[in-house]
């Protein structure tokens, strides 16, 4: 007796598509509600971004196949990555899979080892403490902007060293939010619209060009000063010595790349942009949401402050203290779970492939969403509640359900750095400011590249000297 092979499952199409623009209006107007609604239509759901179909994976087990098990069939690509690549070049996050990606990852990986990050911990803590203490007592502040600024400042100290000119830091801070907003615009609009010489398109191109210029200035500052100039520890051979970078300890993480002669200036720019875009707004959004949730849950704030007091005993924070504050990490992880932080990521099929019984054509855009998975009640009961105890006793989510840092060979290389920076900034704010309260209306979650609060103001009071 012969058996007939099972027919491929029909891929459902999300309702509400319009001619020419497809589902782009849903992605532009209410993307989080739209992306999470797709769970009700199937494990793989077809949407259209303009005339182009894309396939959204709503099952964490299938997403794991995309990222890990069958990763060779799902290359880094798709509309979001293509848009990022146009403006940001071939940094580690956007470079195509293959030998070049492997070389870049091996080159950059040592920068983000815990032992290397620890060498920057003291400088980061010092910078964050100064920035947070400078906030005026009692004045309502834009928390998301503040968190981006503090995060960027700490990251620039870690990346380029302690002596980066302040005007460069200020311009980086001003540019990055506009660039991120412009980039997501490029991903949700049809390609014909983004190719038109419209003011918004021209402004986005000009901002990215300015960002590259700023990175050039930062690189020139590092290479002209030498890696230890900020510490006054230049080798006796002097700054002109071609081996100066190798005879002293690098002052910034980026110095490790500057010593590699195989990287062109364009590649250095691409990698710096990748690191900046990957490390700033995601961390800033997480911290803003964390402070908002703490302000809404007094019992969580009390536990955080009790843990901080028990660990520090009135002394200043040090890098070694971070591992002794597990509840702070739980609070941060719950903020990351609840708010994404990324909400839509794409891959591209390298061949015709079967995914959970669905046949996807070669070259298809495949979408996965950390936000969607992390709001699935099947894996996170009562997903809209803020419950740090989900992560108590090192319990983890079902495999593949918590994907804030990705998974597989393209998993975020800066995860350990992100946790360090998040914990430093949260602990410093709690130690510096005994009270903070929300002064604006409850913020609405706004999906740009990250899920950020559309407007969140807070007042910090009773600063400790």
C-alpha positions in Angstrom: 0.0 0.0 0.0 1.3 3.4 -0.9 0.8 6.6 1.1 0.2 10.0 -0.4 2.5 12.7 0.8 0.8 15.4 2.9 0.0 18.5 1.0 1.6 21.7 2.1 -0.5 23.7 4.5 -2.1 26.7 3.1 -0.5 29.9 4.4 -3.2 32.2 5.7 -3.1 35.9 4.7 -3.7 38.5 7.4 -6.9 40.4 6.8 -7.0 44.1 6.2 -4.5 44.5 3.3 -5.0 47.3 0.8 -4.0 47.7 -2.8 -0.5 49.0 -3.5 0.5 49.3 0.2 -0.6 46.0 1.5 -0.5 45.9 5.3 1.9 48.9 5.6 -0.9 51.1 7.1 -1.3 48.7 10.0 2.4 48.6 10.5 2.6 52.3 10.5 -0.5 53.1 12.6 -0.7 50.3 15.2 2.2 47.9 14.6 2.2 46.2 18.0 -1.5 45.3 18.0 -1.2 44.1 14.4 1.9 41.9 14.9 0.5 40.2 18.0 -2.9 39.7 16.3 -1.3 37.5 13.7 -0.9 34.7 16.3 -4.7 34.1 15.9 -4.4 33.4 12.2 -1.8 30.6 12.2 1.8 29.6 13.0 3.0 31.2 9.7 1.0 34.2 8.3 1.4 36.1 5.1 1.4 39.9 5.1 2.3 42.4 2.4 4.6 45.3 2.8 3.7 47.3 -0.3 3.4 44.7 -3.1 6.0 42.4 -1.4 4.8 39.4 0.6 6.4 38.6 3.9 5.8 35.6 6.1 5.4 36.2 9.9 6.4 33.3 12.2 4.2 33.3 15.3 5.4 30.0 16.9 8.6 30.1 19.0 9.5 26.6 18.0 9.4 27.6 14.3 11.3 30.8 15.0 14.0 28.6 16.6 14.2 26.7 13.4 14.7 29.9 11.5 17.4 31.2 13.8 19.2 28.0 14.9 18.2 24.6 13.6 17.8 25.5 9.9 19.7 28.8 10.0 21.5 28.1 6.7 18.1 28.2 5.0 17.2 31.7 6.4 19.9 34.2 5.7 20.3 37.6 7.4 18.2 39.7 5.1 14.7 40.9 4.3 13.2 44.4 4.1 14.5 45.7 7.5 18.0 44.4 7.0 18.1 45.6 3.4 17.0 49.1 4.6 19.7 49.1 7.3 22.3 47.9 4.9 21.6 50.7 2.4 22.4 53.4 5.1 24.6 51.6 7.6 26.7 49.4 5.3 28.1 46.0 6.1 28.6 46.0 9.9 28.3 42.9 11.9 24.5 43.1 12.2 23.9 43.6 8.5 26.7 41.8 6.7 25.6 38.8 4.7 26.1 35.3 6.2 29.3 33.6 5.2 33.1 33.9 5.6 33.0 37.7 5.9 30.5 37.6 8.7 32.5 34.9 10.5 35.7 36.9 10.2 34.0 40.1 11.5 32.4 38.3 14.4 35.7 36.6 15.5 37.4 40.0 15.3 34.8 41.8 17.4 34.0 39.0 19.9 36.9 39.7 22.2 35.8 43.3 22.7 32.6 42.0 24.4 34.1 39.3 26.6 33.2 39.8 30.2 36.9 40.2 31.2 37.3 43.0 28.6 34.1 44.7 29.6 35.2 44.7 33.2 38.2 46.8 32.2 35.8 49.6 31.2 33.4 49.1 34.1 35.0 51.7 36.4 35.0 54.4 33.7 31.4 53.7 32.8 30.3 53.9 36.4 32.1 57.2 36.9 30.6 58.7 33.7 27.0 57.5 34.6 27.3 58.8 38.2 28.3 62.3 37.0 25.5 62.4 34.4 22.8 61.2 36.7 23.8 63.5 39.5 23.7 66.5 37.2 19.9 66.3 36.8 18.2 69.3 38.5 16.3 68.3 41.6 12.6 68.3 41.1 12.5 69.3 37.5 10.3 67.1 35.2 12.5 65.4 32.6 12.1 63.5 29.4 13.1 60.1 30.7 13.6 58.4 27.3 15.8 61.2 26.1 17.7 61.1 29.4 18.2 57.3 29.2 19.4 57.5 25.6 21.8 60.3 26.6 23.2 58.5 29.6 23.4 55.2 27.7 25.1 56.8 24.7 27.6 58.6 27.0 28.5 55.4 28.8 28.8 53.5 25.6 31.0 56.1 24.0 33.3 56.1 27.0 33.6 52.3 26.6 33.9 52.4 22.8 36.2 55.4 22.2 37.8 56.0 25.5 37.4 58.6 28.3 38.6 61.7 26.4 36.1 61.9 23.5 35.3 65.6 22.9 31.9 66.6 24.4 30.7 68.2 21.2 30.9 64.8 19.5 28.9 63.1 22.2 26.3 65.9 22.0 25.9 65.5 18.3 25.7 61.7 18.5 22.9 62.1 21.0 21.0 64.5 18.8 21.3 62.4 15.6 20.6 58.9 16.7 16.9 59.1 17.5 16.2 60.8 14.2 18.2 58.2 12.3 16.4 55.3 14.0 13.0 56.8 13.2 14.0 57.4 9.6 15.3 53.9 9.2 12.0 52.2 10.3 10.2 54.5 7.9 12.3 53.0 5.1 11.3 49.5 6.1 7.5 49.9 6.2 7.1 52.0 3.0 7.2 50.5 -0.5 10.6 50.8 -2.2 9.3 53.2 -4.8 8.3 55.6 -2.1 11.6 55.5 -0.3 13.4 56.1 -3.6 11.6 59.4 -4.4 13.5 62.6 -3.7 11.2 63.6 -0.9 12.3 65.9 1.9 12.1 63.1 4.5 14.2 60.7 2.3 16.9 63.4 1.7 17.0 64.4 5.3 17.6 60.7 6.4 20.4 60.4 3.9 22.0 63.6 5.1 21.8 62.5 8.7 23.5 59.2 8.0 26.2 61.0 6.1 26.7 63.3 9.1 26.8 60.2 11.5 29.6 58.8 9.3 31.5 62.1 9.6 31.2 62.1 13.4 32.5 58.5 13.5 35.4 59.6 11.4 36.2 62.4 13.8 36.0 59.9 16.7 38.3 57.5 15.0 40.7 60.3 14.1 40.7 61.4 17.7 41.6 57.9 18.9 44.3 57.2 16.3 46.0 60.6 16.7 45.9 60.5 20.5 46.9 56.9 20.9 45.0 54.4 23.0 46.3 55.5 26.4 46.4 59.2 25.8 43.4 59.7 28.2 45.4 58.1 30.9 48.7 59.9 30.1 50.4 56.5 29.6 51.8 56.7 26.1 54.7 54.5 25.4 58.1 56.1 25.5 58.4 55.6 21.7 55.8 58.4 21.4 52.5 58.7 19.5 54.2 58.4 16.1 55.4 54.9 16.9 53.4 52.4 14.7 53.4 49.9 17.5 52.0 52.2 20.1 48.6 50.5 20.1 50.2 47.2 20.9 52.4 48.3 23.8 49.7 49.8 26.0 46.3 48.7 27.2 43.6 50.0 24.9 41.6 52.9 26.4 38.4 52.0 24.5 36.9 48.8 23.1 37.1 50.2 19.6 40.9 50.4 19.8 40.9 46.6 19.2 39.5 47.3 15.7 41.9 50.2 15.0 44.9 47.9 15.3 43.6 45.6 12.5 45.1 46.7 9.2 42.6 44.5 7.2 39.7 46.9 8.0 39.2 49.9 5.7 37.9 53.2 6.9 34.5 52.3 5.4 34.4 49.1 7.4 35.4 50.8 10.6 32.5 53.2 10.1 30.1 50.4 9.4 31.1 48.5 12.5 30.9 51.7 14.7 27.4 52.4 13.3 26.4 48.8 14.0 27.6 49.0 17.6 26.0 52.4 18.2 22.6 51.5 16.8 22.6 48.2 18.5 23.6 49.5 21.9 21.9 52.8 22.5 18.2 53.0 21.8 17.5 49.5 22.9 19.1 50.1 26.2 17.6 53.5 26.6 14.1 52.2 25.9 14.6 49.3 28.4 15.7 51.7 31.2 12.9 54.2 30.5 10.3 51.4 30.7 12.0 50.0 33.8 11.8 53.3 35.7 8.1 53.7 34.6 7.2 50.2 35.9 9.2 50.8 39.2 7.2 54.0 39.7 4.0 52.0 39.3 4.9 49.2 41.7 6.1 50.5 45.1 6.8 46.9 46.3 9.2 46.4 43.5 11.0 49.6 44.3 11.3 48.7 47.9 12.9 45.3 47.1 15.3 47.0 44.7 16.4 49.6 47.2 16.7 47.0 49.9 19.0 44.9 47.7 21.1 47.9 46.7 21.5 48.9 50.3 22.5 45.4 51.4 25.1 45.1 48.7 26.6 48.6 48.8 26.3 49.4 52.5 26.5 53.1 51.6 29.6 52.8 49.5 29.9 53.7 45.8 28.9 51.1 43.2 31.7 49.0 41.7 31.7 46.6 38.8 32.0 43.6 41.1 28.8 44.6 42.9 26.6 43.9 39.8 26.6 40.1 40.1 25.3 40.5 43.7 22.1 42.2 42.7 20.0 39.4 41.1 16.6 41.1 41.7 17.7 44.2 39.7 18.5 41.8 36.9 15.1 40.2 37.2 13.4 43.7 37.0 15.4 44.6 33.9 14.7 41.3 32.2 11.0 41.7 32.8 11.1 45.1 31.2 12.8 43.7 28.2 10.2 40.9 28.0 7.2 43.2 28.3 8.5 45.9 25.9 10.3 43.8 23.3 12.6 45.6 22.8 12.8 44.9 19.1 9.4 44.2 17.6 10.1 43.0 14.0 13.2 41.3 12.6 13.6 39.7 9.1 15.4 36.9 7.4 15.4 35.8 3.8 15.1 32.2 2.5 18.0 30.9 0.6 16.0 28.2 -1.1 12.4 26.9 -1.2 11.9 25.6 2.3 9.3 23.8 4.4 8.6 25.6 7.6 6.1 23.8 9.8 4.3 22.3 6.8 4.2 25.6 5.0 6.2 26.0 1.7 8.1 29.3 1.5 9.6 30.3 -1.9 13.3 31.0 -2.3 14.0 34.7 -1.6 11.0 35.2 0.7 11.1 37.7 3.5 10.5 35.9 6.8 9.6 38.0 9.9 10.0 37.1 13.5 9.0 39.2 16.4 10.4 39.1 20.0 7.6 41.3 21.1 5.0 38.8 19.7 6.6 35.8 21.3 7.2 37.6 24.6 3.5 38.5 24.8 2.2 35.0 24.1 0.0 33.9 27.1 0.8 30.3 26.3 4.4 31.0 27.4 4.1 34.0 29.7 0.8 34.0 31.6 -0.8 37.4 32.0 1.7 38.9 29.6 0.7 42.5 30.0 1.5 42.4 33.8 4.9 43.4 35.1 6.2 40.5 37.2 9.9 40.3 37.8 9.4 37.1 39.8 8.9 35.3 36.5 12.7 35.2 36.4 13.3 34.1 40.0 15.6 31.2 40.8 17.1 31.6 37.3 13.9 30.2 35.8 13.8 30.8 32.1 11.1 31.1 29.5 10.2 28.2 27.2 13.0 27.6 24.7 12.8 30.2 22.0 10.2 32.4 23.7 12.5 35.0 25.1 14.4 36.4 22.1 15.3 39.9 23.0 18.9 39.2 22.0 18.2 36.9 19.2 19.5 33.3 18.9 21.9 31.2 17.0 24.9 32.3 15.1 23.5 35.9 14.6 22.7 36.3 18.3 23.6 39.8 19.6 27.3 39.9 20.3 26.8 42.7 22.9 24.4 40.9 25.2 26.9 40.8 28.1 27.8 44.5 27.6 24.1 45.4 27.5 23.4 43.7 30.9 26.4 45.5 32.4 25.3 48.9 31.2 21.7 48.4 32.2 22.6 47.3 35.7 25.1 50.2 36.2 22.6 52.8 35.1 19.7 51.5 37.1 21.7 51.0 40.3 23.2 54.5 39.9 19.8 56.2 39.5 18.5 54.3 42.6 21.5 55.2 44.6 21.5 58.9 43.6 17.7 59.6 43.7 15.6 58.4 46.6 12.4 59.4 44.9 11.1 59.6 41.3 7.6 60.1 40.1 5.8 60.2 36.7 4.6 63.7 35.9 3.1 62.9 32.4 0.2 60.7 31.5 0.9 57.0 31.2 3.0 56.5 28.1 1.8 54.7 25.0 4.2 52.1 23.6 5.5 53.3 20.2 7.1 50.9 17.8 10.0 52.5 15.9 13.1 50.3 15.6 12.6 49.6 19.3 9.4 49.8 21.4 9.7 53.1 23.2 7.5 55.3 25.3 5.9 58.0 23.1 6.1 60.5 26.0 7.3 59.9 29.5 8.3 62.6 32.0 9.5 62.0 35.5 10.6 64.2 38.4 13.6 63.1 40.4 13.8 64.5 44.0 15.9 64.4 47.2 19.2 63.9 45.5 21.9 62.3 47.7 25.2 64.0 47.6 
